[in-house]
Amino acid sequence: MAVAATPIKVDKTTDDLISHAAHFLERSKKDVVDAAVREYIENHRDEINAGVRAALQQLDGSTASAVSLLTGFDANKLGELGGLKKPADLSSCG
């Protein structure tokens, strides 16, 4: 099964670096980017995993925790901004 390629956007300077690396390594730009991303992720795996764990710890299944995670606002700030409707209140909205 063939894997679909997805275009990415980089600035001109980065594209030039990729092009030069690909030329002198006699590889395609796609191969250079693939190897670079994989190496970057491997070198930062602990940081990525810590971020995922921290995000998951903030979620308790409630709407409030999801909104807090997405906005960066704590429960007090959400309250100052008007809070969130209770689940029973949501059923009367439609």
PDB file as gemmi writes it, atoms N, CA and C in Angstrom:
CRYST1    1.000    1.000    1.000  90.00  90.00  90.00 P 1                      
ATOM      1  N   MET A   1       0.842  -1.185   0.000  1.00  0.00           N  
ATOM      2  CA  MET A   1       0.000   0.000   0.000  1.00  0.00           C  
ATOM      3  C   MET A   1       0.883   1.243   0.000  1.00  0.00           C  
ATOM      4  N   ALA A   2       0.659   2.127  -0.941  1.00  0.00           N  
ATOM      5  CA  ALA A   2       1.450   3.345  -1.060  1.00  0.00           C  
ATOM      6  C   ALA A   2       1.040   4.357   0.006  1.00  0.00           C  
ATOM      7  N   VAL A   3       2.020   5.047   0.538  1.00  0.00           N  
ATOM      8  CA  VAL A   3       1.769   6.081   1.532  1.00  0.00           C  
ATOM      9  C   VAL A   3       1.618   7.410   0.807  1.00  0.00           C  
ATOM     10  N   ALA A   4       0.566   8.130   1.115  1.00  0.00           N  
ATOM     11  CA  ALA A   4       0.318   9.421   0.479  1.00  0.00           C  
ATOM     12  C   ALA A   4       1.297  10.464   0.991  1.00  0.00           C  
ATOM     13  N   ALA A   5       1.804  11.272   0.103  1.00  0.00           N  
ATOM     14  CA  ALA A   5       2.687  12.371   0.478  1.00  0.00           C  
ATOM     15  C   ALA A   5       1.834  13.603   0.769  1.00  0.00           C  
ATOM     16  N   THR A   6       2.250  14.357   1.769  1.00  0.00           N  
ATOM     17  CA  THR A   6       1.551  15.576   2.137  1.00  0.00           C  
ATOM     18  C   THR A   6       2.534  16.734   2.072  1.00  0.00           C  
ATOM     19  N   PRO A   7       2.207  17.789   1.338  1.00  0.00           N  
ATOM     20  CA  PRO A   7       3.130  18.917   1.239  1.00  0.00           C  
ATOM     21  C   PRO A   7       3.266  19.651   2.575  1.00  0.00           C  
ATOM     22  N   ILE A   8       4.442  20.174   2.820  1.00  0.00           N  
ATOM     23  CA  ILE A   8       4.673  21.028   3.993  1.00  0.00           C  
ATOM     24  C   ILE A   8       5.198  22.360   3.493  1.00  0.00           C  
ATOM     25  N   LYS A   9       5.002  23.387   4.298  1.00  0.00           N  
ATOM     26  CA  LYS A   9       5.472  24.715   3.921  1.00  0.00           C  
ATOM     27  C   LYS A   9       6.620  25.108   4.840  1.00  0.00           C  
ATOM     28  N   VAL A  10       7.690  25.556   4.233  1.00  0.00           N  
ATOM     29  CA  VAL A  10       8.835  26.074   4.968  1.00  0.00           C  
ATOM     30  C   VAL A  10       9.233  27.390   4.327  1.00  0.00           C  
ATOM     31  N   ASP A  11       9.976  28.191   5.072  1.00  0.00           N  
ATOM     32  CA  ASP A  11      10.407  29.464   4.495  1.00  0.00           C  
ATOM     33  C   ASP A  11      11.507  29.224   3.462  1.00  0.00           C  
ATOM     34  N   LYS A  12      11.819  30.246   2.712  1.00  0.00           N  
ATOM     35  CA  LYS A  12      12.778  30.152   1.605  1.00  0.00           C  
ATOM     36  C   LYS A  12      14.151  29.703   2.087  1.00  0.00           C  
ATOM     37  N   THR A  13      14.596  30.222   3.221  1.00  0.00           N  
ATOM     38  CA  THR A  13      15.915  29.861   3.741  1.00  0.00           C  
ATOM     39  C   THR A  13      15.979  28.377   4.066  1.00  0.00           C  
ATOM     40  N   THR A  14      14.933  27.868   4.711  1.00  0.00           N  
ATOM     41  CA  THR A  14      14.891  26.450   5.057  1.00  0.00           C  
ATOM     42  C   THR A  14      14.814  25.603   3.796  1.00  0.00           C  
ATOM     43  N   ASP A  15      14.026  26.037   2.818  1.00  0.00           N  
ATOM     44  CA  ASP A  15      13.936  25.290   1.563  1.00  0.00           C  
ATOM     45  C   ASP A  15      15.290  25.236   0.866  1.00  0.00           C  
ATOM     46  N   ASP A  16      16.021  26.333   0.907  1.00  0.00           N  
ATOM     47  CA  ASP A  16      17.358  26.344   0.302  1.00  0.00           C  
ATOM     48  C   ASP A  16      18.285  25.356   1.014  1.00  0.00           C  
ATOM     49  N   LEU A  17      18.211  25.317   2.346  1.00  0.00           N  
ATOM     50  CA  LEU A  17      19.038  24.374   3.110  1.00  0.00           C  
ATOM     51  C   LEU A  17      18.693  22.928   2.745  1.00  0.00           C  
ATOM     52  N   ILE A  18      17.390  22.654   2.650  1.00  0.00           N  
ATOM     53  CA  ILE A  18      16.952  21.305   2.277  1.00  0.00           C  
ATOM     54  C   ILE A  18      17.454  20.960   0.873  1.00  0.00           C  
ATOM     55  N   SER A  19      17.327  21.894  -0.043  1.00  0.00           N  
ATOM     56  CA  SER A  19      17.773  21.661  -1.422  1.00  0.00           C  
ATOM     57  C   SER A  19      19.269  21.382  -1.492  1.00  0.00           C  
ATOM     58  N   HIS A  20      20.060  22.172  -0.778  1.00  0.00           N  
ATOM     59  CA  HIS A  20      21.519  21.971  -0.782  1.00  0.00           C  
ATOM     60  C   HIS A  20      21.881  20.629  -0.167  1.00  0.00           C  
ATOM     61  N   ALA A  21      21.259  20.307   0.968  1.00  0.00           N  
ATOM     62  CA  ALA A  21      21.542  19.023   1.618  1.00  0.00           C  
ATOM     63  C   ALA A  21      21.174  17.873   0.687  1.00  0.00           C  
ATOM     64  N   ALA A  22      20.026  17.971   0.049  1.00  0.00           N  
ATOM     65  CA  ALA A  22      19.587  16.912  -0.850  1.00  0.00           C  
ATOM     66  C   ALA A  22      20.568  16.750  -2.019  1.00  0.00           C  
ATOM     67  N   HIS A  23      21.005  17.855  -2.562  1.00  0.00           N  
ATOM     68  CA  HIS A  23      21.936  17.806  -3.687  1.00  0.00           C  
ATOM     69  C   HIS A  23      23.257  17.137  -3.289  1.00  0.00           C  
ATOM     70  N   PHE A  24      23.845  17.620  -2.217  1.00  0.00           N  
ATOM     71  CA  PHE A  24      25.168  17.123  -1.839  1.00  0.00           C  
ATOM     72  C   PHE A  24      25.138  15.738  -1.205  1.00  0.00           C  
ATOM     73  N   LEU A  25      23.994  15.336  -0.679  1.00  0.00           N  
ATOM     74  CA  LEU A  25      23.848  13.982  -0.138  1.00  0.00           C  
ATOM     75  C   LEU A  25      23.308  13.009  -1.188  1.00  0.00           C  
ATOM     76  N   GLU A  26      22.995  13.574  -2.374  1.00  0.00           N  
ATOM     77  CA  GLU A  26      22.436  12.792  -3.474  1.00  0.00           C  
ATOM     78  C   GLU A  26      21.184  12.037  -3.036  1.00  0.00           C  
ATOM     79  N   ARG A  27      20.303  12.782  -2.372  1.00  0.00           N  
ATOM     80  CA  ARG A  27      19.025  12.250  -1.911  1.00  0.00           C  
ATOM     81  C   ARG A  27      17.935  13.223  -2.338  1.00  0.00           C  
ATOM     82  N   SER A  28      16.709  12.771  -2.270  1.00  0.00           N  
ATOM     83  CA  SER A  28      15.602  13.672  -2.602  1.00  0.00           C  
ATOM     84  C   SER A  28      15.339  14.601  -1.419  1.00  0.00           C  
ATOM     85  N   LYS A  29      14.701  15.727  -1.718  1.00  0.00           N  
ATOM     86  CA  LYS A  29      14.317  16.648  -0.642  1.00  0.00           C  
ATOM     87  C   LYS A  29      13.394  15.943   0.342  1.00  0.00           C  
ATOM     88  N   LYS A  30      12.500  15.119  -0.178  1.00  0.00           N  
ATOM     89  CA  LYS A  30      11.579  14.360   0.655  1.00  0.00           C  
ATOM     90  C   LYS A  30      12.350  13.481   1.636  1.00  0.00           C  
ATOM     91  N   ASP A  31      13.394  12.810   1.159  1.00  0.00           N  
ATOM     92  CA  ASP A  31      14.186  11.947   2.033  1.00  0.00           C  
ATOM     93  C   ASP A  31      14.923  12.745   3.110  1.00  0.00           C  
ATOM     94  N   VAL A  32      15.427  13.910   2.729  1.00  0.00           N  
ATOM     95  CA  VAL A  32      16.134  14.753   3.694  1.00  0.00           C  
ATOM     96  C   VAL A  32      15.179  15.227   4.792  1.00  0.00           C  
ATOM     97  N   VAL A  33      14.002  15.707   4.394  1.00  0.00           N  
ATOM     98  CA  VAL A  33      13.021  16.187   5.376  1.00  0.00           C  
ATOM     99  C   VAL A  33      12.564  15.034   6.260  1.00  0.00           C  
ATOM    100  N   ASP A  34      12.287  13.871   5.657  1.00  0.00           N  
ATOM    101  CA  ASP A  34      11.850  12.709   6.425  1.00  0.00           C  
ATOM    102  C   ASP A  34      12.883  12.333   7.485  1.00  0.00           C  
ATOM    103  N   ALA A  35      14.137  12.245   7.074  1.00  0.00           N  
ATOM    104  CA  ALA A  35      15.201  11.879   8.018  1.00  0.00           C  
ATOM    105  C   ALA A  35      15.366  12.945   9.109  1.00  0.00           C  
ATOM    106  N   ALA A  36      15.267  14.209   8.722  1.00  0.00           N  
ATOM    107  CA  ALA A  36      15.440  15.299   9.690  1.00  0.00           C  
ATOM    108  C   ALA A  36      14.329  15.297  10.733  1.00  0.00           C  
ATOM    109  N   VAL A  37      13.089  15.115  10.290  1.00  0.00           N  
ATOM    110  CA  VAL A  37      11.963  15.110  11.223  1.00  0.00           C  
ATOM    111  C   VAL A  37      12.065  13.917  12.160  1.00  0.00           C  
ATOM    112  N   ARG A  38      12.360  12.756  11.621  1.00  0.00           N  
ATOM    113  CA  ARG A  38      12.495  11.562  12.463  1.00  0.00           C  
ATOM    114  C   ARG A  38      13.615  11.735  13.494  1.00  0.00           C  
ATOM    115  N   GLU A  39      14.735  12.293  13.068  1.00  0.00           N  
ATOM    116  CA  GLU A  39      15.852  12.517  13.988  1.00  0.00           C  
ATOM    117  C   GLU A  39      15.476  13.543  15.052  1.00  0.00           C  
ATOM    118  N   TYR A  40      14.811  14.601  14.648  1.00  0.00           N  
ATOM    119  CA  TYR A  40      14.390  15.637  15.598  1.00  0.00           C  
ATOM    120  C   TYR A  40      13.456  15.051  16.652  1.00  0.00           C  
ATOM    121  N   ILE A  41      12.460  14.287  16.204  1.00  0.00           N  
ATOM    122  CA  ILE A  41      11.508  13.696  17.144  1.00  0.00           C  
ATOM    123  C   ILE A  41      12.221  12.724  18.081  1.00  0.00           C  
ATOM    124  N   GLU A  42      13.117  11.915  17.548  1.00  0.00           N  
ATOM    125  CA  GLU A  42      13.854  10.976  18.399  1.00  0.00           C  
ATOM    126  C   GLU A  42      14.684  11.729  19.438  1.00  0.00           C  
ATOM    127  N   ASN A  43      15.311  12.828  19.044  1.00  0.00           N  
ATOM    128  CA  ASN A  43      16.139  13.610  19.966  1.00  0.00           C  
ATOM    129  C   ASN A  43      15.324  14.377  20.995  1.00  0.00           C  
ATOM    130  N   HIS A  44      14.022  14.599  20.732  1.00  0.00           N  
ATOM    131  CA  HIS A  44      13.167  15.355  21.644  1.00  0.00           C  
ATOM    132  C   HIS A  44      12.020  14.510  22.193  1.00  0.00           C  
ATOM    133  N   ARG A  45      12.142  13.197  22.073  1.00  0.00           N  
ATOM    134  CA  ARG A  45      11.073  12.287  22.481  1.00  0.00           C  
ATOM    135  C   ARG A  45      10.671  12.482  23.946  1.00  0.00           C  
ATOM    136  N   ASP A  46      11.632  12.654  24.830  1.00  0.00           N  
ATOM    137  CA  ASP A  46      11.317  12.832  26.252  1.00  0.00           C  
ATOM    138  C   ASP A  46      10.487  14.098  26.481  1.00  0.00           C  
ATOM    139  N   GLU A  47      10.846  15.187  25.807  1.00  0.00           N  
ATOM    140  CA  GLU A  47      10.083  16.435  25.930  1.00  0.00           C  
ATOM    141  C   GLU A  47       8.665  16.274  25.388  1.00  0.00           C  
ATOM    142  N   ILE A  48       8.547  15.603  24.245  1.00  0.00           N  
ATOM    143  CA  ILE A  48       7.233  15.387  23.642  1.00  0.00           C  
ATOM    144  C   ILE A  48       6.369  14.534  24.567  1.00  0.00           C  
ATOM    145  N   ASN A  49       6.933  13.440  25.065  1.00  0.00           N  
ATOM    146  CA  ASN A  49       6.183  12.562  25.966  1.00  0.00           C  
ATOM    147  C   ASN A  49       5.779  13.284  27.247  1.00  0.00           C  
ATOM    148  N   ALA A  50       6.661  14.124  27.777  1.00  0.00           N  
ATOM    149  CA  ALA A  50       6.322  14.886  28.989  1.00  0.00           C  
ATOM    150  C   ALA A  50       5.157  15.829  28.713  1.00  0.00           C  
ATOM    151  N   GLY A  51       5.154  16.460  27.554  1.00  0.00           N  
ATOM    152  CA  GLY A  51       4.053  17.346  27.186  1.00  0.00           C  
ATOM    153  C   GLY A  51       2.739  16.603  27.047  1.00  0.00           C  
ATOM    154  N   VAL A  52       2.789  15.431  26.448  1.00  0.00           N  
ATOM    155  CA  VAL A  52       1.578  14.615  26.304  1.00  0.00           C  
ATOM    156  C   VAL A  52       1.068  14.202  27.673  1.00  0.00           C  
ATOM    157  N   ARG A  53       1.972  13.738  28.543  1.00  0.00           N  
ATOM    158  CA  ARG A  53       1.563  13.330  29.899  1.00  0.00           C  
ATOM    159  C   ARG A  53       0.965  14.500  30.668  1.00  0.00           C  
ATOM    160  N   ALA A  54       1.571  15.666  30.567  1.00  0.00           N  
ATOM    161  CA  ALA A  54       1.054  16.846  31.270  1.00  0.00           C  
ATOM    162  C   ALA A  54      -0.336  17.215  30.769  1.00  0.00           C  
ATOM    163  N   ALA A  55      -0.535  17.140  29.464  1.00  0.00           N  
ATOM    164  CA  ALA A  55      -1.850  17.461  28.901  1.00  0.00           C  
ATOM    165  C   ALA A  55      -2.890  16.449  29.370  1.00  0.00           C  
ATOM    166  N   LEU A  56      -2.552  15.178  29.350  1.00  0.00           N  
ATOM    167  CA  LEU A  56      -3.494  14.148  29.778  1.00  0.00           C  
ATOM    168  C   LEU A  56      -3.842  14.264  31.257  1.00  0.00           C  
ATOM    169  N   GLN A  57      -2.880  14.670  32.073  1.00  0.00           N  
ATOM    170  CA  GLN A  57      -3.138  14.819  33.500  1.00  0.00           C  
ATOM    171  C   GLN A  57      -4.113  15.958  33.782  1.00  0.00           C  
ATOM    172  N   GLN A  58      -4.174  16.921  32.887  1.00  0.00           N  
ATOM    173  CA  GLN A  58      -5.081  18.052  33.074  1.00  0.00           C  
ATOM    174  C   GLN A  58      -6.515  17.717  32.704  1.00  0.00           C  
ATOM    175  N   LEU A  59      -6.694  16.651  31.935  1.00  0.00           N  
ATOM    176  CA  LEU A  59      -8.032  16.294  31.477  1.00  0.00           C  
ATOM    177  C   LEU A  59      -8.668  15.276  32.417  1.00  0.00           C  
ATOM    178  N   ASP A  60      -9.845  15.590  32.901  1.00  0.00           N  
ATOM    179  CA  ASP A  60     -10.575  14.657  33.760  1.00  0.00           C  
ATOM    180  C   ASP A  60     -11.893  14.238  33.119  1.00  0.00           C  
ATOM    181  N   GLY A  61     -12.064  14.554  31.849  1.00  0.00           N  
ATOM    182  CA  GLY A  61     -13.280  14.198  31.140  1.00  0.00           C  
ATOM    183  C   GLY A  61     -14.339  15.280  31.171  1.00  0.00           C  
ATOM    184  N   SER A  62     -14.094  16.347  31.905  1.00  0.00           N  
ATOM    185  CA  SER A  62     -15.096  17.406  31.998  1.00  0.00           C  
ATOM    186  C   SER A  62     -14.878  18.460  30.907  1.00  0.00           C  
ATOM    187  N   THR A  63     -15.941  19.154  30.598  1.00  0.00           N  
ATOM    188  CA  THR A  63     -15.848  20.261  29.640  1.00  0.00           C  
ATOM    189  C   THR A  63     -14.912  21.338  30.177  1.00  0.00           C  
ATOM    190  N   ALA A  64     -14.998  21.590  31.488  1.00  0.00           N  
ATOM    191  CA  ALA A  64     -14.160  22.635  32.093  1.00  0.00           C  
ATOM    192  C   ALA A  64     -12.676  22.326  31.921  1.00  0.00           C  
ATOM    193  N   SER A  65     -12.281  21.067  32.117  1.00  0.00           N  
ATOM    194  CA  SER A  65     -10.860  20.740  31.976  1.00  0.00           C  
ATOM    195  C   SER A  65     -10.422  20.865  30.523  1.00  0.00           C  
ATOM    196  N   ALA A  66     -11.280  20.499  29.576  1.00  0.00           N  
ATOM    197  CA  ALA A  66     -10.941  20.634  28.161  1.00  0.00           C  
ATOM    198  C   ALA A  66     -10.789  22.110  27.778  1.00  0.00           C  
ATOM    199  N   VAL A  67     -11.707  22.949  28.227  1.00  0.00           N  
ATOM    200  CA  VAL A  67     -11.632  24.385  27.934  1.00  0.00           C  
ATOM    201  C   VAL A  67     -10.386  24.983  28.586  1.00  0.00           C  
ATOM    202  N   SER A  68     -10.097  24.578  29.799  1.00  0.00           N  
ATOM    203  CA  SER A  68      -8.912  25.070  30.502  1.00  0.00           C  
ATOM    204  C   SER A  68      -7.642  24.704  29.751  1.00  0.00           C  
ATOM    205  N   LEU A  69      -7.562  23.461  29.299  1.00  0.00           N  
ATOM    206  CA  LEU A  69      -6.380  23.024  28.560  1.00  0.00           C  
ATOM    207  C   LEU A  69      -6.227  23.796  27.258  1.00  0.00           C  
ATOM    208  N   LEU A  70      -7.317  23.997  26.549  1.00  0.00           N  
ATOM    209  CA  LEU A  70      -7.260  24.685  25.255  1.00  0.00           C  
ATOM    210  C   LEU A  70      -6.970  26.174  25.376  1.00  0.00           C  
ATOM    211  N   THR A  71      -7.496  26.803  26.439  1.00  0.00           N  
ATOM    212  CA  THR A  71      -7.337  28.250  26.580  1.00  0.00           C  
ATOM    213  C   THR A  71      -6.157  28.650  27.441  1.00  0.00           C  
ATOM    214  N   GLY A  72      -5.748  27.737  28.327  1.00  0.00           N  
ATOM    215  CA  GLY A  72      -4.696  28.080  29.279  1.00  0.00           C  
ATOM    216  C   GLY A  72      -5.226  28.803  30.502  1.00  0.00           C  
ATOM    217  N   PHE A  73      -6.560  28.962  30.597  1.00  0.00           N  
ATOM    218  CA  PHE A  73      -7.173  29.639  31.740  1.00  0.00           C  
ATOM    219  C   PHE A  73      -7.474  28.619  32.830  1.00  0.00           C  
ATOM    220  N   ASP A  74      -7.187  28.977  34.083  1.00  0.00           N  
ATOM    221  CA  ASP A  74      -7.543  28.089  35.184  1.00  0.00           C  
ATOM    222  C   ASP A  74      -9.023  28.279  35.533  1.00  0.00           C  
ATOM    223  N   ALA A  75      -9.515  27.456  36.477  1.00  0.00           N  
ATOM    224  CA  ALA A  75     -10.936  27.480  36.841  1.00  0.00           C  
ATOM    225  C   ALA A  75     -11.366  28.869  37.319  1.00  0.00           C  
ATOM    226  N   ASN A  76     -10.506  29.567  38.079  1.00  0.00           N  
ATOM    227  CA  ASN A  76     -10.846  30.904  38.570  1.00  0.00           C  
ATOM    228  C   ASN A  76     -11.053  31.885  37.417  1.00  0.00           C  
ATOM    229  N   LYS A  77     -10.148  31.852  36.446  1.00  0.00           N  
ATOM    230  CA  LYS A  77     -10.248  32.751  35.298  1.00  0.00           C  
ATOM    231  C   LYS A  77     -11.503  32.434  34.479  1.00  0.00           C  
ATOM    232  N   LEU A  78     -11.786  31.139  34.296  1.00  0.00           N  
ATOM    233  CA  LEU A  78     -13.002  30.763  33.573  1.00  0.00           C  
ATOM    234  C   LEU A  78     -14.233  31.299  34.297  1.00  0.00           C  
ATOM    235  N   GLY A  79     -14.209  31.226  35.633  1.00  0.00           N  
ATOM    236  CA  GLY A  79     -15.314  31.752  36.425  1.00  0.00           C  
ATOM    237  C   GLY A  79     -15.469  33.254  36.252  1.00  0.00           C  
ATOM    238  N   GLU A  80     -14.346  33.976  36.242  1.00  0.00           N  
ATOM    239  CA  GLU A  80     -14.376  35.428  36.048  1.00  0.00           C  
ATOM    240  C   GLU A  80     -14.985  35.801  34.695  1.00  0.00           C  
ATOM    241  N   LEU A  81     -14.780  34.921  33.713  1.00  0.00           N  
ATOM    242  CA  LEU A  81     -15.277  35.181  32.368  1.00  0.00           C  
ATOM    243  C   LEU A  81     -16.715  34.705  32.163  1.00  0.00           C  
ATOM    244  N   GLY A  82     -17.339  34.243  33.219  1.00  0.00           N  
ATOM    245  CA  GLY A  82     -18.739  33.810  33.113  1.00  0.00           C  
ATOM    246  C   GLY A  82     -18.945  32.336  33.339  1.00  0.00           C  
ATOM    247  N   GLY A  83     -17.861  31.588  33.462  1.00  0.00           N  
ATOM    248  CA  GLY A  83     -17.977  30.166  33.741  1.00  0.00           C  
ATOM    249  C   GLY A  83     -18.544  29.375  32.579  1.00  0.00           C  
ATOM    250  N   LEU A  84     -18.852  28.135  32.867  1.00  0.00           N  
ATOM    251  CA  LEU A  84     -19.409  27.236  31.864  1.00  0.00           C  
ATOM    252  C   LEU A  84     -20.779  26.777  32.318  1.00  0.00           C  
ATOM    253  N   LYS A  85     -21.647  26.528  31.360  1.00  0.00           N  
ATOM    254  CA  LYS A  85     -22.976  26.021  31.694  1.00  0.00           C  
ATOM    255  C   LYS A  85     -22.860  24.599  32.224  1.00  0.00           C  
ATOM    256  N   LYS A  86     -23.703  24.244  33.132  1.00  0.00           N  
ATOM    257  CA  LYS A  86     -23.779  22.883  33.653  1.00  0.00           C  
ATOM    258  C   LYS A  86     -24.422  22.010  32.582  1.00  0.00           C  
ATOM    259  N   PRO A  87     -24.127  20.696  32.579  1.00  0.00           N  
ATOM    260  CA  PRO A  87     -24.716  19.811  31.555  1.00  0.00           C  
ATOM    261  C   PRO A  87     -26.218  19.940  31.435  1.00  0.00           C  
ATOM    262  N   ALA A  88     -26.959  20.105  32.544  1.00  0.00           N  
ATOM    263  CA  ALA A  88     -28.418  20.234  32.479  1.00  0.00           C  
ATOM    264  C   ALA A  88     -28.814  21.515  31.727  1.00  0.00           C  
ATOM    265  N   ASP A  89     -27.992  22.583  31.885  1.00  0.00           N  
ATOM    266  CA  ASP A  89     -28.264  23.850  31.198  1.00  0.00           C  
ATOM    267  C   ASP A  89     -28.072  23.709  29.692  1.00  0.00           C  
ATOM    268  N   LEU A  90     -27.161  22.837  29.277  1.00  0.00           N  
ATOM    269  CA  LEU A  90     -26.864  22.679  27.859  1.00  0.00           C  
ATOM    270  C   LEU A  90     -28.044  22.051  27.120  1.00  0.00           C  
ATOM    271  N   SER A  91     -28.808  21.182  27.794  1.00  0.00           N  
ATOM    272  CA  SER A  91     -29.909  20.514  27.119  1.00  0.00           C  
ATOM    273  C   SER A  91     -31.035  21.486  26.785  1.00  0.00           C  
ATOM    274  N   SER A  92     -31.107  22.604  27.488  1.00  0.00           N  
ATOM    275  CA  SER A  92     -32.158  23.573  27.211  1.00  0.00           C  
ATOM    276  C   SER A  92     -31.758  24.581  26.139  1.00  0.00           C  
ATOM    277  N   CYS A  93     -30.552  24.439  25.581  1.00  0.00           N  
ATOM    278  CA  CYS A  93     -30.065  25.392  24.588  1.00  0.00           C  
ATOM    279  C   CYS A  93     -30.619  25.105  23.191  1.00  0.00           C  
ATOM    280  N   GLY A  94     -31.142  23.947  22.937  1.00  0.00           N  
ATOM    281  CA  GLY A  94     -31.452  23.625  21.564  1.00  0.00           C  
ATOM    282  C   GLY A  94     -32.861  23.464  21.342  1.00  0.00           C  
TER     283      GLY A  94                                                      
END                                                                             
